[in-house]
């Protein structure tokens, strides 16, 4: 046994495995604890818009909500414009006061609705938080409406028959109700988790594939030039992205996954962000060799935190919001949500992913060139020294 242990401990790969396991613990703890620190204190970053089409009571309610709710509040004139911003995730909820709101609340037996729109094509936390806000707002507005109804009813109390008084009392108990409507509804927890699953599986797969390609490149470096190795790895990345994304999209479709914008769009977009992940993860290997895997571990954790797949990006600190803006997973998550659950197109996300891929390829090519120059310099020095 002692001989076996000594044999294992003499191998560099054994130490790399131990260091990798340790690195996962350190990196995930540091990034996740700092990334999610203070999330519940940043609810003021969530944006709610009020569209008021009512008269005096509606204006009073809207003004009161803008002053009192602990969110970014704004008032818009056009409901359709508000819905467009909600669809683009610039808003987290729209509150609509219809034209007959005051009229219905003033009527002794009237009931009025406040309408709420919530975009479910977001992290699940958004729907949970906004539903809670809708209930709170409805309860507060209901108190005001009940108070106004009581004042109006008391003037007729002396002449009111018993049956009518009982009916009126019941109507005063709840004069305002919530009409919550969801856009881009998500069907089931399994579908809710798909964007995170796709990003996690794709980046981890790209990391491990890149590590093995790096080992293969090291094994053949004596017989294949560096630029041919670079070209071959790039072609393998493209071919693998096509096949792997096709398998992943087909499985998602076959298992009844929610795909609002069609299978082809999903496949092509998954192929794009998977290719981006491959080139980005291999960029660190070109730069630092196998030590680049440490950077990939950090990048994996940072992307899970900053991409908005678990916690809305609006609730993150400025550092992680800025970090997410330059990492590919953010655009993969947003594009997947649009394609799977509904939303605007993915043109902007695709353009950014293409840009990130191009930058990663250029940096990798520069690393290959620099290492080649260093190798030639060492060979020249060795030749001179031998003479």
For each residue, the residues with C-beta under 8 A, 3 or more apart:
1: 4 5
2: 5 6
3: 6 7
4: 1 7 8
5: 1 2 8 9
6: 2 3 9 10
7: 3 4 10 11
8: 4 5 11 14
9: 5 6 14 15
10: 6 7 14
11: 7 8 14 15
12: 15 16
13: 16 17
14: 8 9 10 11 17 18
15: 9 11 12 18 19
16: 12 13 19 20 290
17: 13 14 20 21
18: 14 15 21 22
19: 15 16 22 23
20: 16 17 23 24 293 294 297
21: 17 18 24 25
22: 18 19 25 26
23: 19 20 26 27 294 297
24: 20 21 27 28 297
25: 21 22 28 29
26: 22 23 29 30
27: 23 24 30 31 297 298 301
28: 24 25 31 32 301
29: 25 26 32 33
30: 26 27 33 34
31: 27 28 34 35 298 301 302 305
32: 28 29 35 36 301 305
33: 29 30 36 37
34: 30 31 37
35: 31 32 302 305 306 316 317 320
36: 32 33 39 305 311 316
37: 33 34 317
38: 41 42 317
39: 36 42 311 315 316
40: 43 315
41: 38
42: 38 39 45 314 315 316 317
43: 40 46 70 71 129 315
44: 70 71 72
45: 42 72 314 315
46: 43 71 72 92 126 129 130 312 314 315
47: 71 72 73 74 90 91 92 314
48: 69 71 72 73 74 91 92 93 94 95 130 133
49: 73 74 75 76 82 85 86 91 93 94 95
50: 62 65 66 73 74 75 76 94 95 96 97
51: 75 76 77 78 79 82 94 95 96 97
52: 58 59 61 62 75 97
53: 58 79 96 97 98 99
54: 57 58 59 97 98 99 100 101 102
55: 58 59 102
56: 59 60 102
57: 54 60 61 101 102 105 106 144 145 148
58: 52 53 54 55 61 62 97 101 102
59: 52 54 55 56 62 63
60: 56 57 63 64 144
61: 52 57 58 64 65 97 141 144
62: 50 52 58 59 65 66 75 97
63: 59 60 66 67
64: 60 61 67 68
65: 50 61 62 68 69 73 95 137
66: 50 62 63 69 73 74 75
67: 63 64
68: 64 65
69: 48 65 66 73 133 137
70: 43 44
71: 43 44 46 47 48 92 133
72: 44 45 46 47 48
73: 47 48 49 50 65 66 69
74: 47 48 49 50 66
75: 49 50 51 52 62 66
76: 49 50 51 79 81 82 85
77: 51 81
78: 51 81 82
79: 51 53 76 82 83 94 96
80: 83 84
81: 76 77 78 84 85
82: 49 51 76 78 79 85 86 91 94 96 117
83: 79 80 86 87 94 117 183
84: 80 81 87 88
85: 49 76 81 82 88 90 91
86: 49 82 83 89 90 91 92 93 94 117 118 119 183
87: 83 84 119 183 184 342 343 344
88: 84 85 343 344
89: 86 92 119 121 122 334 343
90: 47 85 86
91: 47 48 49 82 85 86 94 119
92: 46 47 48 71 86 89 118 119 122 126 129 130 312 314
93: 48 49 86 116 117 118 130 133 134
94: 48 49 50 51 79 82 83 86 91 116 117
95: 48 49 50 51 65 114 115 116 134 137
96: 50 51 53 79 82 114 115 116 117
97: 50 51 52 53 54 58 61 62 101 114
98: 53 54 101 112 113 115
99: 53 54
100: 54 103 104 112
101: 54 57 58 97 98 104 105 112 114
102: 54 55 56 57 58 105 106
103: 100 106 107 110
104: 100 101 107 110 111 112 175
105: 57 101 102 110 112 145 148 149 175 176
106: 57 102 103 110 148 149 152
107: 103 104 110
108: 149 152 153 156 168 171
109: 167 168 171
110: 103 104 105 106 107 171 175
111: 104 171 174 175 176 177
112: 98 100 101 104 105 145 175 176 177
113: 98 176 177 178 179
114: 95 96 97 101 134 137 138 141 176 177 178 179
115: 95 96 98 179 181
116: 93 94 95 96 130 134 178 179 180 181
117: 82 83 86 93 94 96 181 182 183
118: 86 92 93 126 127 130 131 134 180 181 182 183
119: 86 87 89 91 92 122 126 182 183 184 343
120: 126 127 182 183 184 185 186 341
121: 89 183 184 186 337 338 340 341 342 343
122: 89 92 119 126 127 312 337
123: 126 308 309 310 311 312
124: 127 128 192
125: 128 129 311 312 315
126: 46 92 118 119 120 122 123 129 130 312
127: 118 120 122 124 130 131 182
128: 124 125 131 132
129: 43 46 92 125 126 132 133
130: 46 48 92 93 116 118 126 127 133 134
131: 118 127 128 134 135 180
132: 128 129 135 136
133: 48 69 71 93 129 130 136 137
134: 93 95 114 116 118 130 131 137 138 178 180
135: 131 132 138 139 178
136: 132 133 139 140
137: 65 69 95 114 133 134 140 141 178
138: 114 134 135 141 142 176 177 178
139: 135 136 142 143
140: 136 137 143 144
141: 61 114 137 138 144 145 176
142: 138 139 145 146 174 175 176
143: 139 140 146 147
144: 57 60 61 140 141 147 148
145: 57 105 112 141 142 148 149 175 176
146: 142 143 149 150 172 173 174 175
147: 143 144 150 151
148: 57 105 106 144 145 151 152
149: 105 106 108 145 146 152 153 171 172 175
150: 146 147 153 154 172
151: 147 148 154 155
152: 106 108 148 149 155
153: 108 149 150 156 157 160 168 172
154: 150 151 157
155: 151 152
156: 108 153 159 160
157: 153 154 160 165
158:
159: 156
160: 153 156 157 164 165 168
161: 164 165
162: 165 166
163: 166 167
164: 160 161 167 168
165: 157 160 161 162 168 169
166: 162 163 169 170
167: 109 163 164 170 171
168: 108 109 153 160 164 165 171 172
169: 165 166 172 173
170: 166 167 173
171: 108 109 110 111 149 167 168 174 175
172: 146 149 150 153 168 169 175
173: 146 169 170
174: 111 142 146 171 177
175: 104 105 110 111 112 142 145 146 149 171 172
176: 105 111 112 113 114 138 141 142 145
177: 111 112 113 114 138 174
178: 113 114 116 134 135 137 138
179: 113 114 115 116
180: 116 118 131 134
181: 115 116 117 118
182: 117 118 119 120 127 185
183: 83 86 87 117 118 119 120 121 342
184: 87 119 120 121 260 341 342 343
185: 120 182 341
186: 120 121 191 192 258 341
187: 191 258
188: 191 192 258
189: 192 193
190: 193 194 257
191: 186 187 188 194 257 258 340 341
192: 124 186 188 189
193: 189 190 196 197
194: 190 191 197 198 252 257 258 336 340
195: 198 199 309 332 333 336 337 340
196: 193 199 200 304 309 310 333
197: 193 194 200 201
198: 194 195 201 202 248 270 332 336
199: 195 196 202 203 273 303 304 307 309 329 332 333 336
200: 196 197 203 204 300 304
201: 197 198 204 205 248
202: 198 199 205 206 248 270 273 274 277 332
203: 199 200 206 207 277 281 299 300 303 329
204: 200 201 207 208 300
205: 201 202 208 209 244 274
206: 202 203 209 210 274 277 278 280 281 282
207: 203 204 210 211 281 293 296 297 300
208: 204 205 211 212
209: 205 206 212 213 240 278
210: 206 207 213 214 278 281 282 285 296
211: 207 208 214 215 285 290 293
212: 208 209 215 216
213: 209 210 216 217 233 236 282 285
214: 210 211 217 218 282 285 289 290 292
215: 211 212 218 219 290
216: 212 213 219 220
217: 213 214 220 221 229 233
218: 214 215 221
219: 215 216
220: 216 217 223 224 229
221: 217 218 224 226 229
222:
223: 220
224: 220 221 228 229 232
225: 228 229
226: 221 229 230 368 371 372
227: 230 231 368
228: 224 225 231 232
229: 217 220 221 224 225 226 232 233
230: 226 227 233 234 364 365 368
231: 227 228 234 235
232: 224 228 229 235 236
233: 213 217 229 230 236 237 282
234: 230 231 237 238 279 361
235: 231 232 238 239
236: 213 232 233 239 240
237: 233 234 240 241 275 278 279 282
238: 234 235 241 242 275
239: 235 236 242 243
240: 209 236 237 243 244 278
241: 237 238 244 245 271 272 274 275 278
242: 238 239 245 246 271
243: 239 240 246 247
244: 205 240 241 247 248 274
245: 241 242 248 249 267 270 271 274
246: 242 243 249 250 267 271
247: 243 244 250 251
248: 198 201 202 244 245 251 252 270
249: 245 246 252 253 263 266 267 270
250: 246 247 253 254
251: 247 248 254 255
252: 194 248 249 255 257 259 266
253: 249 250 257 259 263 266
254: 250 251
255: 251 252
256:
257: 190 191 194 252 253 340
258: 186 187 188 191 194 340 341
259: 252 253 262 263 266 339 340
260: 184 339 340 341 342
261: 265 266 338 339 340 342
262: 259 265 266 339
263: 249 253 259 266 267
264: 267 268
265: 261 262 268 269 339 346
266: 249 252 253 259 261 262 263 269 270 336 339 340
267: 245 246 249 263 264 270 271
268: 264 265 271 272
269: 265 266 272 273 335 336 339 346 349 350
270: 198 202 245 248 249 266 267 273 274 336
271: 241 242 245 246 267 268 274 275
272: 241 268 269 275 276 350 353 354
273: 199 202 269 270 276 277 328 331 332 335 353
274: 202 205 206 241 244 245 270 271 277 278
275: 237 238 241 271 272 278 279 357
276: 272 273 279 280 328 332 353 356 357 360
277: 202 203 206 273 274 280 281 328 332
278: 206 209 210 237 240 241 274 275 281 282
279: 234 237 275 276 282 283 357 360 361 364
280: 206 276 277 283 284 299 328 356 357 360
281: 203 206 207 210 277 278 284 285 296 299
282: 206 210 213 214 233 237 278 279 285 286 360 364
283: 279 280 286 287 292 360 363 364 367
284: 280 281 287 288 292 293 295 296 299
285: 210 211 213 214 281 282 288 289 290 292 293
286: 282 283 292 363 364 367 368
287: 283 284 292 363 364 367
288: 284 285 291 292 295
289: 214 285 292
290: 16 211 214 215 285 293
291: 288 294
292: 214 283 284 285 286 287 288 289 295 296
293: 20 207 211 284 285 290 296 297
294: 20 23 291 297 298
295: 284 288 292 298 299
296: 207 210 281 284 292 293 299 300
297: 20 23 24 27 207 293 294 300 301
298: 27 31 294 295 301 302
299: 203 280 281 284 295 296 302 303 327
300: 200 203 204 207 296 297 303 304
301: 27 28 31 32 297 298 304 305
302: 31 35 298 299 305 306 320 323 327
303: 199 203 299 300 306 307 324 327 328 329 330
304: 196 199 200 300 301 307 309 310 329
305: 31 32 35 36 301 302 310 311 316 320
306: 35 302 303 313 316 320 321 323 324 327 329 330
307: 199 303 304 313 324 327 329 330 332 333
308: 123 311 312 313 324 330 333 334
309: 123 195 196 199 304 329 333
310: 123 196 304 305
311: 36 39 123 125 305 308 315 316
312: 46 92 122 123 125 126 308 315 316
313: 306 307 308 316 320 321 324 330
314: 42 45 46 47 92
315: 39 40 42 43 45 46 125 311 312
316: 35 36 39 42 305 306 311 312 313 320 321 324
317: 35 37 38 42 320 321
318: 321 322
319: 322 323
320: 35 302 305 306 313 316 317 323 324
321: 306 313 316 317 318 324 325
322: 318 319 325 326
323: 302 306 319 320 326 327
324: 303 306 307 308 313 316 320 321 327 329 330
325: 321 322 330
326: 322 323 356
327: 299 302 303 306 307 323 324 330
328: 273 276 277 280 303 331 332 352 353 356
329: 199 203 303 304 306 307 309 324 332 333
330: 303 306 307 308 313 324 325 327 333 334
331: 273 328 334 335 349 350 352 353 356
332: 195 198 199 202 273 276 277 307 328 329 335 336 349 353
333: 195 196 199 307 308 309 329 330 336 337
334: 89 308 330 331 337 338 346 349
335: 269 273 331 332 338 339 346 349 350 353
336: 194 195 198 199 266 269 270 332 333 339 340
337: 121 122 195 333 334 340 341 343
338: 121 261 334 335 341 342 343 344 345 346 349
339: 259 260 261 262 265 266 269 335 336 346
340: 121 191 194 195 257 258 259 260 261 266 336 337
341: 120 121 184 185 186 191 258 260 337 338
342: 87 121 183 184 260 261 338
343: 87 88 89 119 121 184 337 338
344: 87 88 338
345: 338 348
346: 265 269 334 335 338 339 349 350
347: 350 351
348: 345 351 352
349: 269 331 332 334 335 338 346 352 353
350: 269 272 331 335 346 347 353 354
351: 347 348 354 355
352: 328 331 348 349 355 356
353: 272 273 276 328 331 332 335 349 350 356 357
354: 272 350 351 357 358
355: 351 352 358 359
356: 276 280 326 328 331 352 353 359 360
357: 275 276 279 280 353 354 360 361
358: 354 355 361 362
359: 355 356 362 363
360: 276 279 280 282 283 356 357 363 364
361: 234 279 357 358 364 365
362: 358 359 365 366
363: 283 286 287 359 360 366 367
364: 230 279 282 283 286 287 360 361 367 368
365: 230 361 362 368 369
366: 362 363 369 370
367: 283 286 287 363 364 370 371
368: 226 227 230 286 364 365 371 372
369: 365 366 372 373
370: 366 367 373 374
371: 226 367 368 374 375
372: 226 368 369 375 376
373: 369 370 376 377
374: 370 371 377 378
375: 371 372 378 379
376: 372 373 379 380
377: 373 374 380 381
378: 374 375 381 382
379: 375 376 382 383
380: 376 377 383 384
381: 377 378 384 385
382: 378 379 385 386
383: 379 380 386 387
384: 380 381 387
385: 381 382
386: 382 383
387: 383 384
